[in-house]
Amino acid sequence: MARTFKRRSGLEAISEINVTPLIDLAFALLIIFMITAPLLQQSIDIDLPKESVRKQSDAPVATQEVSIDAQGHYYWGDQAVSFQEIDDFLGLMAMDANPPVIRVRGDSNLPYQSVIDLVDLVKKHKLAKMSLETRGK
């Protein structure tokens, strides 16, 4: 049955609900949630150093996070570990055929040598995929 859009009189009320604003609202909320979801990452609270903003790659990769807080404590993911335990974990990863990217997160108030010691440890195990995490200016 074909629908006609002609109204009989100019004063007659339209009985259909206009769903266009509802769809616009749904898409706006979807975009907001897509943008904020990655920002809600639960991890160790670290004041990362700043860098100029750059384009991030969109390809998903396996990562493992190693963090150093302002007091110099080490974390493997969100688990507190010693420097020797990190050495052991990296040794196990080095045996993997396709090791994940090691994300090194160091507090900006740390001595530079603390982060370099961790980077040297990653290099010692010949893990070439490494990322030094920063925050944008």
Phi and psi in degrees as GROMACS dihedral restraints (atoms count N, CA, C in turn):
[ dihedral_restraints ]
;  ai    aj    ak    al  type     phi  dphi    fc
    3     4     5     6     1   -77.7    20    10
    4     5     6     7     1   144.7    20    10
    6     7     8     9     1  -103.8    20    10
    7     8     9    10     1   136.9    20    10
    9    10    11    12     1  -106.3    20    10
   10    11    12    13     1   145.9    20    10
   12    13    14    15     1  -107.8    20    10
   13    14    15    16     1    13.5    20    10
   15    16    17    18     1   -85.2    20    10
   16    17    18    19     1   136.7    20    10
   18    19    20    21     1   -95.8    20    10
   19    20    21    22     1   143.8    20    10
   21    22    23    24     1   -71.0    20    10
   22    23    24    25     1   -43.4    20    10
   24    25    26    27     1  -135.3    20    10
   25    26    27    28     1   155.7    20    10
   27    28    29    30     1   -70.0    20    10
   28    29    30    31     1   -17.8    20    10
   30    31    32    33     1   -99.1    20    10
   31    32    33    34     1     0.2    20    10
   33    34    35    36     1   -75.8    20    10
   34    35    36    37     1   136.9    20    10
   36    37    38    39     1   -77.1    20    10
   37    38    39    40     1   147.9    20    10
   39    40    41    42     1   -86.7    20    10
   40    41    42    43     1   129.2    20    10
   42    43    44    45     1   -95.6    20    10
   43    44    45    46     1    -5.0    20    10
   45    46    47    48     1   -88.8    20    10
   46    47    48    49     1   149.9    20    10
   48    49    50    51     1   -88.6    20    10
   49    50    51    52     1   133.1    20    10
   51    52    53    54     1   -84.0    20    10
   52    53    54    55     1   111.3    20    10
   54    55    56    57     1   -93.8    20    10
   55    56    57    58     1    -1.8    20    10
   57    58    59    60     1   -59.8    20    10
   58    59    60    61     1   -46.1    20    10
   60    61    62    63     1   -63.3    20    10
   61    62    63    64     1   -33.6    20    10
   63    64    65    66     1   -66.4    20    10
   64    65    66    67     1   -40.4    20    10
   66    67    68    69     1   -66.9    20    10
   67    68    69    70     1   -41.3    20    10
   69    70    71    72     1   -60.0    20    10
   70    71    72    73     1   -42.6    20    10
   72    73    74    75     1   -63.7    20    10
   73    74    75    76     1   -42.2    20    10
   75    76    77    78     1   -62.4    20    10
   76    77    78    79     1   -43.4    20    10
   78    79    80    81     1   -67.0    20    10
   79    80    81    82     1   -38.6    20    10
   81    82    83    84     1   -63.2    20    10
   82    83    84    85     1   -43.7    20    10
   84    85    86    87     1   -64.5    20    10
   85    86    87    88     1   -39.4    20    10
   87    88    89    90     1   -60.9    20    10
   88    89    90    91     1   -44.3    20    10
   90    91    92    93     1   -65.1    20    10
   91    92    93    94     1   -41.7    20    10
   93    94    95    96     1   -61.3    20    10
   94    95    96    97     1   -44.6    20    10
   96    97    98    99     1   -68.3    20    10
   97    98    99   100     1   -34.4    20    10
   99   100   101   102     1   -67.0    20    10
  100   101   102   103     1   -33.1    20    10
  102   103   104   105     1   -78.1    20    10
  103   104   105   106     1   -40.6    20    10
  105   106   107   108     1   -84.0    20    10
  106   107   108   109     1   -21.7    20    10
  108   109   110   111     1   -59.0    20    10
  109   110   111   112     1   -45.2    20    10
  111   112   113   114     1   -66.2    20    10
  112   113   114   115     1   -23.4    20    10
  114   115   116   117     1   -77.1    20    10
  115   116   117   118     1   -13.3    20    10
  117   118   119   120     1   -91.2    20    10
  118   119   120   121     1    23.6    20    10
  120   121   122   123     1   -61.8    20    10
  121   122   123   124     1   128.3    20    10
  123   124   125   126     1   -90.3    20    10
  124   125   126   127     1   115.0    20    10
  126   127   128   129     1  -155.7    20    10
  127   128   129   130     1  -175.0    20    10
  129   130   131   132     1   -66.7    20    10
  130   131   132   133     1   136.7    20    10
  132   133   134   135     1   -77.3    20    10
  133   134   135   136     1   106.2    20    10
  135   136   137   138     1  -130.9    20    10
  136   137   138   139     1   137.0    20    10
  138   139   140   141     1   -85.2    20    10
  139   140   141   142     1    94.9    20    10
  141   142   143   144     1   -72.3    20    10
  142   143   144   145     1   149.7    20    10
  144   145   146   147     1   -65.9    20    10
  145   146   147   148     1   159.4    20    10
  147   148   149   150     1   -97.0    20    10
  148   149   150   151     1   153.0    20    10
  150   151   152   153     1  -147.4    20    10
  151   152   153   154     1   166.3    20    10
  153   154   155   156     1   -69.0    20    10
  154   155   156   157     1   151.3    20    10
  156   157   158   159     1   -71.3    20    10
  157   158   159   160     1   137.6    20    10
  159   160   161   162     1  -136.8    20    10
  160   161   162   163     1   164.4    20    10
  162   163   164   165     1   -75.8    20    10
  163   164   165   166     1   126.2    20    10
  165   166   167   168     1   -88.5    20    10
  166   167   168   169     1   150.4    20    10
  168   169   170   171     1   -75.3    20    10
  169   170   171   172     1   149.7    20    10
  171   172   173   174     1   -95.1    20    10
  172   173   174   175     1    -9.4    20    10
  174   175   176   177     1   -74.6    20    10
  175   176   177   178     1   128.7    20    10
  177   178   179   180     1   -73.5    20    10
  178   179   180   181     1   134.2    20    10
  180   181   182   183     1  -133.0    20    10
  181   182   183   184     1   152.8    20    10
  183   184   185   186     1   -74.4    20    10
  184   185   186   187     1   132.7    20    10
  186   187   188   189     1  -131.5    20    10
  187   188   189   190     1   156.1    20    10
  189   190   191   192     1  -132.7    20    10
  190   191   192   193     1   129.2    20    10
  192   193   194   195     1   -99.3    20    10
  193   194   195   196     1   129.7    20    10
  195   196   197   198     1  -121.8    20    10
  196   197   198   199     1   124.2    20    10
  198   199   200   201     1  -121.8    20    10
  199   200   201   202     1   151.2    20    10
  201   202   203   204     1  -126.9    20    10
  202   203   204   205     1   121.1    20    10
  204   205   206   207     1   -84.7    20    10
  205   206   207   208     1  -178.7    20    10
  207   208   209   210     1   -63.5    20    10
  208   209   210   211     1   -25.3    20    10
  210   211   212   213     1   -87.5    20    10
  211   212   213   214     1    -3.1    20    10
  213   214   215   216     1    89.9    20    10
  214   215   216   217     1    13.5    20    10
  216   217   218   219     1   -82.4    20    10
  217   218   219   220     1   140.3    20    10
  219   220   221   222     1   -97.1    20    10
  220   221   222   223     1   147.0    20    10
  222   223   224   225     1  -135.3    20    10
  223   224   225   226     1   133.8    20    10
  225   226   227   228     1  -103.9    20    10
  226   227   228   229     1   104.0    20    10
  228   229   230   231     1    69.6    20    10
  229   230   231   232     1  -116.5    20    10
  231   232   233   234     1  -116.6    20    10
  232   233   234   235     1    16.9    20    10
  234   235   236   237     1  -102.1    20    10
  235   236   237   238     1   127.1    20    10
  237   238   239   240     1   -69.5    20    10
  238   239   240   241     1   129.9    20    10
  240   241   242   243     1  -138.8    20    10
  241   242   243   244     1   167.9    20    10
  243   244   245   246     1   -92.2    20    10
  244   245   246   247     1   168.7    20    10
  246   247   248   249     1   -62.2    20    10
  247   248   249   250     1   -37.5    20    10
  249   250   251   252     1   -65.4    20    10
  250   251   252   253     1   -37.9    20    10
  252   253   254   255     1   -66.5    20    10
  253   254   255   256     1   -36.5    20    10
  255   256   257   258     1   -63.3    20    10
  256   257   258   259     1   -41.1    20    10
  258   259   260   261     1   -58.5    20    10
  259   260   261   262     1   -43.0    20    10
  261   262   263   264     1   -65.6    20    10
  262   263   264   265     1   -44.2    20    10
  264   265   266   267     1   -62.4    20    10
  265   266   267   268     1   -42.2    20    10
  267   268   269   270     1   -66.0    20    10
  268   269   270   271     1   -34.9    20    10
  270   271   272   273     1   -62.2    20    10
  271   272   273   274     1   -40.0    20    10
  273   274   275   276     1   -66.8    20    10
  274   275   276   277     1   -39.4    20    10
  276   277   278   279     1   -66.1    20    10
  277   278   279   280     1   -34.6    20    10
  279   280   281   282     1   -63.8    20    10
  280   281   282   283     1   -25.0    20    10
  282   283   284   285     1   -77.4    20    10
  283   284   285   286     1   -17.3    20    10
  285   286   287   288     1   -70.8    20    10
  286   287   288   289     1   142.6    20    10
  288   289   290   291     1   -67.6    20    10
  289   290   291   292     1   -35.0    20    10
  291   292   293   294     1  -129.0    20    10
  292   293   294   295     1    79.8    20    10
  294   295   296   297     1   -69.1    20    10
  295   296   297   298     1   152.3    20    10
  297   298   299   300     1   -74.5    20    10
  298   299   300   301     1   168.5    20    10
  300   301   302   303     1   -74.5    20    10
  301   302   303   304     1   132.1    20    10
  303   304   305   306     1   -90.6    20    10
  304   305   306   307     1   116.5    20    10
  306   307   308   309     1   -95.4    20    10
  307   308   309   310     1   110.9    20    10
  309   310   311   312     1   -94.6    20    10
  310   311   312   313     1   119.0    20    10
  312   313   314   315     1  -117.2    20    10
  313   314   315   316     1   113.7    20    10
  315   316   317   318     1  -120.7    20    10
  316   317   318   319     1   137.1    20    10
  318   319   320   321     1   -60.3    20    10
  319   320   321   322     1   142.6    20    10
  321   322   323   324     1   -69.5    20    10
  322   323   324   325     1   -16.0    20    10
  324   325   326   327     1   -91.5    20    10
  325   326   327   328     1     0.7    20    10
  327   328   329   330     1   -74.4    20    10
  328   329   330   331     1   152.3    20    10
  330   331   332   333     1   -63.5    20    10
  331   332   333   334     1   140.3    20    10
  333   334   335   336     1   -55.5    20    10
  334   335   336   337     1   -34.1    20    10
  336   337   338   339     1   -62.4    20    10
  337   338   339   340     1   -31.1    20    10
  339   340   341   342     1   -62.5    20    10
  340   341   342   343     1   -42.6    20    10
  342   343   344   345     1   -70.9    20    10
  343   344   345   346     1   -39.5    20    10
  345   346   347   348     1   -64.0    20    10
  346   347   348   349     1   -37.9    20    10
  348   349   350   351     1   -60.6    20    10
  349   350   351   352     1   -40.5    20    10
  351   352   353   354     1   -68.9    20    10
  352   353   354   355     1   -40.9    20    10
  354   355   356   357     1   -62.8    20    10
  355   356   357   358     1   -41.5    20    10
  357   358   359   360     1   -61.8    20    10
  358   359   360   361     1   -37.2    20    10
  360   361   362   363     1   -65.1    20    10
  361   362   363   364     1   -40.8    20    10
  363   364   365   366     1   -64.7    20    10
  364   365   366   367     1   -42.6    20    10
  366   367   368   369     1   -65.5    20    10
  367   368   369   370     1   -33.5    20    10
  369   370   371   372     1   -59.5    20    10
  370   371   372   373     1   -33.3    20    10
  372   373   374   375     1   -90.1    20    10
  373   374   375   376     1     8.2    20    10
  375   376   377   378     1    58.5    20    10
  376   377   378   379     1    37.9    20    10
  378   379   380   381     1   -93.9    20    10
  379   380   381   382     1   105.5    20    10
  381   382   383   384     1   -84.3    20    10
  382   383   384   385     1   -21.5    20    10
  384   385   386   387     1   -89.5    20    10
  385   386   387   388     1   107.1    20    10
  387   388   389   390     1  -142.9    20    10
  388   389   390   391     1   146.1    20    10
  390   391   392   393     1  -131.4    20    10
  391   392   393   394     1   129.8    20    10
  393   394   395   396     1   -96.1    20    10
  394   395   396   397     1   112.4    20    10
  396   397   398   399     1   -76.8    20    10
  397   398   399   400     1   137.7    20    10
  399   400   401   402     1  -138.8    20    10
  400   401   402   403     1   176.5    20    10
  402   403   404   405     1  -121.2    20    10
  403   404   405   406     1   151.2    20    10
  405   406   407   408     1   -72.0    20    10
  406   407   408   409     1   153.3    20    10
